Amino acid sequence: MIALGIMTLNIDSETSYLDGIAAKAHSCGIECFRFIPSQIHPHSLQVKGKKFDSEINRWVECEFPIPTILYDRCFYGEDEHSKQCLPIVSWLKSRDDITFLGYGLPNKLDLYEALRSSILSAYLPKSYPVNEITGLLKELDKTKKIILKPINGSQGYGIYYLKKNDKTFHVKTEKNKKIISHIFPNEAKLMAWLKTLLKQHKYLYQPYLELYNDDFQPFDIRIFIQKDENGVWVERGKGVRVGTTGGILSNLSAGGSAQDFPTWLSTLPAHNKDFICSELEYIITHLPPLLEKEFLPLFEIGVDIGLAKNGSLWILDMNSKPGRKVLLQTRKDLKETLDLAPLLYGKYLSQSDLQERKNLYEKTLSN
């Protein structure tokens, strides 16, 4: 049988999703394992983790060789365990005898630099590294509003809206599903705060885009695409994420809600519907091959598209380890398809020329 290993930083992460995959593995001729990268023994290369026992329908602790096909569901933070696991995963990606379903994408700034001259450049908000505070303040003085994002951020964490008033500065973010707003009385106070912030993470800034609906709720369109059992990119579904009135995030983890895409689309004028659907189709047709041309092979991508008040569409984020909440809340019928997808693609890879696949993409490894 084919051995598929699912890596997480916590042995109990994404329980419902991984249980769904494991329950269907045996019928696909696959043995399913799950483990933490730091549990690989450096000398014996044996792994302490869990194997799914199809006879009793549950995970059991065991020790096993590193599976030849790996599904990386590790979400890294700034903690010591993340820092310990990162080089281990990079080492696994470099091995010729191991194939990943997807090899991940780099940070937001590297993504922007790779795509800024592509045919999708018009859909990308201009992004600049925050190398010095004075440059950031000059941009704020010119445009009055900007968005600050950590280049390695996810789930909306650490995103700030900055606005320059006549004499004061307004900063807004969302934490623990609450909008946090602060007024700085002068530039000196704002600079002191920015210095502290930039010591914690590397940031980029973008122009502020009016990505909210008539109720002043931020919203975006999440498109979920994967490779099927033949290695062909397919769209699994779309959903609309709607945030809190007056907020800046639509992420479900930040308190947003999910809406069915066809229902949302039905509220728009006919000419808007055609334009939006045509634009979305153009983006998702061209984005995967562009990313795989620049980086290593991928298995799935969550693409977040913003719709501005002036009707323009913007690619806000691309995630190689997307969540499934938006789809499952609006399309419960997709659960079996999503559970089977890693198994069927893993089976396809096991029957392909893996070395040829890796040699085709001699790129810098990403996480």
N, C-alpha and C positions, 0 to 999 in steps of 0.2 A: 504493500500500500504506500501511497505518497504521504510523506510526513510534512504537515503544515504547522509551523510554529507562530504563535501570536505573541508579540512582545508588548508589554506595558510596563510602566514604572511602579505600578501597584498591582499586586496579584489579583485584586478584586475590582479593578477598573472595568467600566463598561460591561457589567455583568450580563445584562439582558441581551445586548448585542452579541457578545462572545458565546453565550449559551445558545443563542439561536443558530450561530454558525456551526458550533460543535455538534448540535443535535442532528444536523443534516450532513455532517462530514462522512460518516460511514457509508451512506447511500451513494456518495460520490467516489468511493474508493480511497478515502483520505483518513489518516489518523491525525487527530487534532491535539496540539500541545499548547500550553501557555506558560510564559516565564518572564522573569525580570532579567534584563541584560547583565546586571551585576551578579546574578546567580550562576554564571558560566564559570566553571573551574578553569583557571588559567593554564594548568598543566595537563589534566586529563581531557579537557574540553567537553566534559560531561555537564549537563545542566540539571539543577534542582528546580523542579517546577511542578506542573500538573498535566496529566493526560486525561482526555475525556474518554470514559469507559461507556461505550454504547449499550452494553448489556444492562448496566444498572442506571444509565442515563444521568451520570454526574461526573464531575472532575475528581480525580484521585491523585494524591501526591506521589511523585516518582522521580527517578533520575534517568536521563536519556541523552543520546548524542544530539548535537545541534541539528535541528531539522534543516533539510536542504532548501525548503521554500519558507520564507519569512514574511509575515505581515506586521509591519511596524505601526503600532498604535501608541507610541511613547510621546507624551506631551511634556516638554522640558520647561523647567522654571529656573530660578536663580539659586535653588537649594543645592546642597552638597551632593545629594544622591543623583540629581540631574547631571551635575558636572562629572560624576563618576561614570555614569552610563553613556554619555555622549561619545567619548573615545572608543568605548567597546562597540557601539553600534557602527561607528565609522570603520572600525577594523573588520566587522562582519561584512560591511558593504564592499570592502576591498578584496574579499576572498572569492576565488574563482569557483569554489565548490558550493557556494550559497547564492541563491537568487531571491531578491526581494520582490514582492508584488509591485511596490512602488518605492522609488529611492528618495522621495521628498523634494521639497523646494527650498531655495535659500531665503534670506530675509527680504522684507518689503522693498528695501532700497536696491538690492541686487536684482530683484524681479523687475523693478521699474527701469533700471539701466539696460537690462537685457531686451526689454520690449519697446523702449522709447522710440526706436527707429523702425519698428515693424508696422505692418498694415493695421495694427490695432492701436497705434499711438494716440489717435484722436480720442480714444475712450479712456485714456489714462490720466488721472489728475496729475499735474506736474508735481514732482516730489523732490525735495532738497534735503541734504543732510544738515543737521544742526551742528555745525562745527564751532560756531562762536555765537554768543548771545547778541552781539551788536548787529550782525547780519540779520538775525531773526527779527530784532526790533525795527530795523529799517524796512523789512518787508511788511511788518504789522503797521508801521506808520504810513506805508503806501497803500495797502489794501484794506486796512481797518479790521479785517477778520481773517484768522487762519486756524488751521487744525494741526495739532501736534500729535504724532503717533510714535510709539516705540517701534523701532524697526523689526524687533522680534516679537511683537505683541500678538495676542490672539484673544478671541472672545470679547473684544472691545476694551480689554484691560489697559489702563494708563493713557487713554485718549483724552485730550483737552481741547476745548474751544477757547480761543483768545480773541477778545474784541477790544479795540482802542476807542474810548470815548473822547470827549474834549480834553479832559485832564486826567481821567482815571482809566483803569484797565479792568475789564471784566473777564474772569476765568471760570469756566464751567466744566465739570466732569460728572461721571456717574460711578458710584461705588455702592456695592451691596444693595443694588436695585433702588438707589436714591440719587436724586440730582443734588450735587454739591456745587454751590456758587459762591464766588468770593470777589470782592472789589478791592483792587490795589490802588491806593490814593495817588501814587506817582510811579515813575519809571524805575527809580532806585529800589523800591519795595518789590516790584515785579522781577527785576534782575536778581535780587537775592533769592527769591523763590525759584526762579529758573535755574540758578546755579545748583541749588540743592537737588532739584529734579533731575538735571542732566548728569549728576554724579551717580545716580542710581541706574540709569538705562541710556542707551544710545537712541536718539530720536531723529525723526524726519518731520518736515512741515509741508503742508499742502494748502492751496487756496481753499477757502470755505465755500462749499457748494450748498445751495438751498435744497436739501434732499428731504423734504417733509411734505405731508399731505395737507388738505384743507383744514384739518384740526391741529396743525402744527405738531404732528407726531412724526418723528423720523421713521423712514421705512426704506426697505430695499428688497430686491428680488434675489432669492437664493436658488441657484441652478445646480443640480447635482448630476455629475456625469461620471461614468465608469467605463472600463473596458469589459466587453462581454466574453463569453466562452470561446470566441474566435479572435480575441485581442483587438476588437473593433470598438472605437469610442461610441457610446450611446448615451442619450439623455435619460436619466431615471425619473426626473420630475422637477417641478418648480414649486416654490412656495414664496409667500410674501411675509416678511417680518416687520412688525409694527411696534415702535417703541413708545415711551411715555411722552405725553404732551409737554413740550418745552425741553425735552431731553436731546441728547446727541447720538444715542445708540439705539439700534433696533435688535441687537442680539438677544436671544431668548434667555441666555445666562444673566443678562442685565435687567431682566424683567419684561422683555418684549413678548408679544404674542404672535402666533402664526395664523396666516389666512390662506385659504385655498386660492391658487393662482387664477383659475378660470372665473371664480366668483369675483375676485378683484378686477380682472380684466373686463368683465361684463359691465362694470360701472363706468367705463370710459367711452368716449365718443368713438364711433366706428373708425374714423381715419387715424385716431391715436392707437387703437388696437392693432391695426395692420402695420403701422410704423414700428411700434414696440416689438411685436412678434418678429418682424423682419430683422430688426437690429439685434435682438437676442440670438436669433438663429445664426446670424453672421458671426457674432462673437464666439459662440460655443463651437462653431464649425472650425474656426481658425485658431482658437487659443490652444487646445491640446497639442497639435503638431508644432506650434511655435515654441511652446514650453519644452517639449521633448527634443527639439532641435538645439536648444540652448543648454539644457540640463539633462539629467539622467532619466530613464524611463519612469513613467507614472502609471498608477492603477486607477486612481479616482481623484476628482477635483471638485471642491465646492467653490463656486464663483458667485460673488456678491455684486450685484448690479444696482447702482443708485439711479433714480430718475429725478432729475432736477426740475424746479418749477418752470424753467424755460423749455422743457421737453427733451433736453439732452440726456443721454445715457452715459454712465461712468462705471468703469470696472473698479470697484472699491477694494476688493481683496480676492486672493486666490489661495486656497487652502488644500494641501495635499493629504491632510488627515481630517476630512470634514466630519462634522457631526450629522446625525440623521433625524434630529428632533423635528425640524420644520417639515420634512416629508412625512414622517410617521404621524404627526399630529393632523396633517391635512389629507394624507393618502394612506390609511391603515392597510389597504390592500397590497402595498408595496413591500411589506415586511419580509415575506418569504423570498422575494426577488433580491432584496438587499442582503439577506442572510446567506443566500446561495452564491452571490456574486464573487466573494473572495475565493470560495472553493472552486468554482468553475474556471475562474481565471488562473488560479494556482495549478489546476489540472492542465490547462492549456500550456502554461509555461513549462511544466514538467515534461511535456511531450514535444517541446520546441528545442531548438539548438541554443541552449542557455549561454554558451560561451560566445556565440555569434552575437547574441543580444547585448551582452556586456561590452564586447569589443566595438560594437557599433556606436556606443556612447562613451567615448574616452573623454569624460568631462571631470571637472572638479566635483568630488563627493559633497553632497549636501545632507542636512539632517531633517 
